[in-house]
Amino acid sequence: MKPLVKTQRERMLKSSALRYHWNKSIPMDMIQTASSDISWSHMGARASDAVIAKLMADAINIPGILSLAAGFTDNAVLPAQLIEEAVSELTHNVSSREFLQYGTNIGRQGLREQALQLLKSNPGEESSQLTVDDVFISNGSQQALYLAAQVLCNEGDIVLVEEPTYFVFLELLKGMNLCPISIPLNSDNRIDFKTLTELVHFLQARGEWNRVKMIYLIGYYSNPSSRSLSYDEKKQLGLFLQKLDRKIPVIEDAAYRSLYFDSMYNVPSLLGMPEWESYPVLYTGTFTKPFSTGLKVGYSICNSQPWLQRMLRVKGHQDFGTSNFSQAIVERVLESDRYQAHLEKIRAHYKRKMLLLDAALREGGVDKNGWSWDVPEGGLYLWLKGPDHVDTSMDSDFCKAALDEKILYVPGDLCISGNKKKNYVRLSFGALDESQLTEAGLRFAKIAVRFS
Ligand SMILES: Cc1ncc(COP(=O)(O)O)c(C=O)c1O
């Protein structure tokens, strides 16, 4: 007789299957019949309001609200002076006005060289064989994530993601009718290769394995969990994937890599590891979070020319080049040591803010009422786990109470694919100033304690 108590593995596999079924079962007639006399494409009909856009609008429009939700950076440390200097140097010292002209689809040569140097400045990556031809500039790293999915995936395909993961990426997948499946983790929060093997077998048995088209990982100070992948996880995953019957391109999102607090996380990217040498990897970085969010300049480094060229073709259709002026400003700042000095400053700043929010939550008694979180070593987020019975999702009483208290957070279930756990919360300490941050932490604590 089958045991009644299911193992965690069995539950995980079953929930993966349910998720896939859910994805496949979107009825086509629903997609085609939209409430309008315009006939939408499948993508147009499916497009739902981006939760991120609502959270950002609420933060601006609700009077007195304190937002711990959207992953904004802090206006107080945005590099206004550096940008003023760079613009002045560009307009006064540089005879050509090319930076005010259209640029190239792939991005400015100088900036691509600087981006490559940034990668190679990390321990273990100095001797990388990658060249400037492997680098392109995008409209934030978000565009690169979208391009990657567009050239690899068709509707109904599967993407393996971490749990939890970047919720805007999950929305991107939903918008493209792709199915995220979580890579299983063990009790130490590390990839569980035994269960991953079973997941592969399970998908093979269902004839779905060929639909797995991409893997998305956040290597450093993840949004939302602030977790970084360990050296061993990266190595084992490389060995694991090499043994499979075909190659599944992998994205390593490194949006927060340079936003460490005390010391750099000393694990090379996948691009710098021998286990990944002949495996297609797209490394996405950005100058938004660590420099100027509003300039919206990102960069990608890809060790597969065919993959990179496909993405560039689609980028050519989309915008045929990221804002040349924004790129020129970033390039100018990177050419001097001003960029590194700026990073030093903001690392200390965000660490202070993280500690303030952490202290406010503890002062409000959150940790004494069944909530727990790891104190991050970088990034912009605290990832809180509440007691099992607490439901923090968008329509929950918890969320309504938070709004009454004039506080915004990101419900954790948005960051989790499939089998929804509702007792998590993402709090961002990026945007609010220091006194607001303490007040926001105390307001959140009031709700968390009341619902515990
Ligand atoms: C993990 C992660 N990746 C990518 C992005 C996209 O950032 P951007 O387009 O500003 O470079 C974000 C933004 O919040 C993020 O958190």
The ligand as a Tripos MOL2 file, in Angstrom:
@<TRIPOS>MOLECULE
LIG
   16    16     1     0     0
SMALL
NO_CHARGES

@<TRIPOS>ATOM
      1 C1         16.8180   40.2220  -10.3660 C.3       1 LIG1
      2 C2         16.5680   41.3550  -11.3150 C.ar      1 LIG1
      3 N1         16.9440   41.2230  -12.5870 N.ar      1 LIG1
      4 C3         16.7370   42.1810  -13.4880 C.ar      1 LIG1
      5 C4         16.1070   43.3600  -13.1350 C.ar      1 LIG1
      6 C5         15.8840   44.3870  -14.1980 C.3       1 LIG1
      7 O1         16.5920   45.5380  -13.9160 O.3       1 LIG1
      8 P1         16.9520   46.6300  -14.9990 P.3       1 LIG1
      9 O2         16.0970   46.4170  -16.1970 O.co2     1 LIG1
     10 O3         16.6590   47.9130  -14.3120 O.co2     1 LIG1
     11 O4         18.3850   46.4380  -15.3320 O.co2     1 LIG1
     12 C6         15.7070   43.5570  -11.8110 C.ar      1 LIG1
     13 C7         14.9970   44.7770  -11.4020 C.2       1 LIG1
     14 O5         14.4610   44.9140  -10.3450 O.2       1 LIG1
     15 C8         15.9360   42.5220  -10.8680 C.ar      1 LIG1
     16 O6         15.5700   42.6360   -9.5970 O.3       1 LIG1
@<TRIPOS>BOND
     1     1     2 1
     2     2     3 ar
     3     2    15 ar
     4     3     4 ar
     5     4     5 ar
     6     5     6 1
     7     5    12 ar
     8     6     7 1
     9     7     8 1
    10     8     9 2
    11     8    10 1
    12     8    11 1
    13    12    13 1
    14    12    15 ar
    15    13    14 2
    16    15    16 1
@<TRIPOS>SUBSTRUCTURE
     1 LIG1         1 GROUP 0 **** ****
